Amino acid sequence: MFLKRIEIMGFKSFADRTHIDFTDGITALLGPNGCGKSNIVDAMKWVLGEQSTKNMRAEKMEDVIFNGTDERKALNVAEVTLIISNEENLLDLDLSEISIKRRLYRNGDSEYFVNNTLVKLKELRELFYDTGIGKSAYSIMEQGKIDQVLSNKPEERRYLFEEAAGITRFKMKGSEAERKLNKTNENMVQVENILSEVKKNYETLKKQSDKTLIYRQLREEISSIDIDLQLLKYNQLVSQLQSKEKILNKELENKGKIVEEINSLNGNLASNLDEVNSMENELIEDQKRLYGLDLEKENLSDRIKFLGEQLGELENQKQTLKQKELDFLDKKEGFKKEEVNRKNSLQEFKDQLKDIENNILNFQKNIKSAEIGIDENSRIIKETESRIVQGEKDRETLQHKLRDLTDNIVHQLDQGLKNSGFSIKKKKELEEKVISQLKAVQIQLEGKIRLFDDSSRVGHGKDDSEIWDSGVLILREFQKNLSVLEESIHNLADSLPDFLEEFLAPSGIISKKRDIDDNIEKLALSLKNDRDSVKTKTDESMKLNIRIQEYRNTLEELRVNKARMATQITAIEDNIQVLSREIMELEEQIRNNLEEINHVEARKMETQKKIDESGILLKNHDVSKKDLLLKLKKLEKSIQNRTKDVSGKEGELKKKNADLQKLILNLEKVNLEIEHINTDLQELKQNFRENNSADIMSFIERIPFLNTNRQDLKSDYSAAREKLRALGQVNLMAPEEFSEVKERYDFLNKQLEDLRTAKEHLIQVTNEIRKESAHLFQKTYQEIKKNFNETFRRMFGGGRAELKLVDPENILESGIEIYAQPPGKKLENIALLSGGERSLTGVALLFATYKVKPSPFCILDEIDAALDEANIQRFINVLMDFGERSQFIVITHNKKTVTGAKTLLGITMQESGVSKLIAMKIGEANETR
Ligand SMILES: Nc1ncnc2c1ncn2[C@@H]1O[C@H](COP(=O)(O)OP(=O)(O)OP(=O)(O)O)[C@@H](O)[C@H]1O
């Protein structure tokens, strides 16, 4: 047993909570027409997820909720619970009993539960795939549906075979795989589009990055050569210093010796020569100073020259940096222009998007107002229709009244005439008498008038008094005749019955009839107007519906446009972001460049200051030298005068002193040279630190490996600088930008590759599903085909039936033709069969399918309606056979079919409009039978 119980509450005519317990075998559902038997079938379909309102015999889904009776209010919720036994694990849930519940509220909210857990409709449907149960399966066969299996197009019949073959799940999986494949294709196109955009950027940045890397390499090369040159100079200065220090030490030794010799010579000349000596010392001092001044002057000139060269170099550097700044500014200007263009386009797109959104709002408003118009029309139509119904009722009431009144009039007239003894013949005689008397009076009157007229004109010889007398006579005669006439009129009036006056009086019965006639006429006119108005409003609503459809189509297009526009806006916004980043980076480069320029400028100014200071020193030297020369001349003259008196010994002493002086001068010179070398060394170190932000001593270990050919190094330096210049403009951030883009480019390529793999996989899955489905379908089709002929022969007591694939080459789409040959007839297409034959053929196909894949339960709703006695018996025989294996619930009005059932369930409507279940025990059932 599969179906255990169904609980229905508030569903269609089942207003109260109703439990129906099912049993094994065949259960017959009995009850008079309209008592709610098919509503139970509807409840079963509904709880299994039926979505078609047509299949639920409703206009909208809310119509399935109990909508009230004269005695009961409508309900706001419908609920059906189906309890299924899953002991044979037919459903893929590890539970022995499963309850499925569907609930619908009047506001349209709908819920599904499996074992009281809220689930989605999709999950519920998947639970029943390939079980023969469910929306499109064959477990529920209703009135007309069996016939529909035969009337459907050959392709539409496939569902029966597919469900039996168990490929519904495959089909779903196949469609899902195809949906995924389409989605993957769309994603691939999208990724390819983005990739082609990124690729452009990638290639541009790659070129720029390569160039920048060369640029950086050259800069490093130049800096390295520059360091080598500085190291060479440093090495040279250090060697010079060492050799000078050696000379200094040697000369100091010599000086010591000569001083000793002079001291001994001077022993006796000391006193005499003190003055001379002091003068000579002064002279020597002055000569030393003079020599020192010359040396200093030479050094200053060299220094000024060196600083001048440095200044030139710095100026070149500054010019290069300036040029670089201009290039950056040009580039930035270009980017700015592009950014403005992009922003303009962005604004245009945004305006367009706004227009589209406004249009969407307008169309939504139009739809809303059209819907309001339709609602208003429906309201008016409803009102008018109820007015028409009321009008019809009123008209009927009036017509009823009119009929009563007319009967009354005839009756009263009859009665009145009878009571008053009125005779038409007598009335006619009296009327004729009055008319003839009236005519006689008229003739008499005309004759007398003429006579009187003649007499008054001619007189006939009579006087006036005679004329007057004859006039009086005439009038008296006339008066007499009128009295006779009056009497006749009275007689006539007396002959008419009195009650007629009452009849014709304003409050009389005839006036009432006239009023009713008028009212009926008015009512008919108003009904006609109301019907015209209903028609006009219905036409209007139809037009509004067409217009709503048009608005919706346009709305759909607008929504597609809106999405497209939004994508373009995002793309431009991305573009603008890239541009503003590039601009910011350029600005950063310009700022760095400016800092470099300022730095070079500061160094230039410092160098210039040094040149100026050296120039002032040079001028001061010239003045000092001139003064010193003048002083020297004077001093030499004084010494010459003083030494003329000194003896020949003094010659030797003089010579010694001269040697000493020479030595001292040499010593001074060497000291000065050492001092200059030290100054140069300090300067070199200082410059090195400023240019390279590092101490030259940290590079010292490079010296032994240096190419000591200064000339070669210099030409390498110039060549590298030339290459750098030839490179032109360089995007310094390009390698970093390129690495970012590369990362994205690689990522997109990877994504594309993944999508390709996914696509191949999906194609493979689809092919496998198709292959497996084709195999299962073919197998099941062949079995059903074989069974069909057998069940057909059993149903018809002979004959032959056949199934044919319309397109055997295309087994997964092919339609299935049915041919049937009832006994003694020709093999015919089913369209030519009689109603009963068709039902029987349909049932044969259904049972042939059950044989291959029995559905765990089966509901047959009056499928026996068109069968005659003999066929019913055969139908019952087959049904009872199948009843051994499956659970059958049969709705029928046929007594014979009822005899085949094991259990009977009765449905009644004890309370009008509310279905109720009466469980009949087999004993009672037999009595009922
Ligand atoms: N939402 C509803 N609320 C109340 N009653 C409803 C609702 N929907 C349908 N009905 C009632 O259900 C009845 C129809 O029930 P159903 O079609 O099940 O009858 P049946 O027993 O199958 O009849 P038959 O033997 O003629 O096929 C109708 O009287 C209809 O008014």
The ligand as a Gaussian input file, in Angstrom:
#p B3LYP/6-31G(d) Opt

LIG

0 1
 N      -13.959000      26.629000      -4.000000
 C      -15.096000      25.952000      -3.831000
 N      -15.833000      26.143000      -2.732000
 C      -16.975000      25.462000      -2.533000
 N      -17.465000      24.544000      -3.393000
 C      -16.758000      24.310000      -4.520000
 C      -15.549000      24.988000      -4.803000
 N      -15.089000      24.542000      -5.986000
 C      -15.985000      23.614000      -6.449000
 N      -16.977000      23.480000      -5.577000
 C      -18.153000      22.624000      -5.697000
 O      -17.776000      21.288000      -5.907000
 C      -18.791000      20.650000      -6.667000
 C      -18.211000      19.814000      -7.780000
 O      -17.594000      18.716000      -7.231000
 P      -17.083000      17.538000      -8.102000
 O      -16.714000      17.989000      -9.451000
 O      -16.062000      16.888000      -7.289000
 O      -18.331000      16.615000      -8.186000
 P      -18.417000      15.089000      -8.549000
 O      -18.849000      14.380000      -7.347000
 O      -17.151000      14.659000      -9.193000
 O      -19.562000      15.151000      -9.624000
 P      -19.815000      14.304000     -10.948000
 O      -20.243000      12.926000     -10.488000
 O      -20.918000      15.014000     -11.609000
 O      -18.567000      14.309000     -11.716000
 C      -19.660000      21.742000      -7.253000
 O      -20.928000      21.751000      -6.598000
 C      -18.914000      23.014000      -6.954000
 O      -19.805000      24.107000      -6.661000

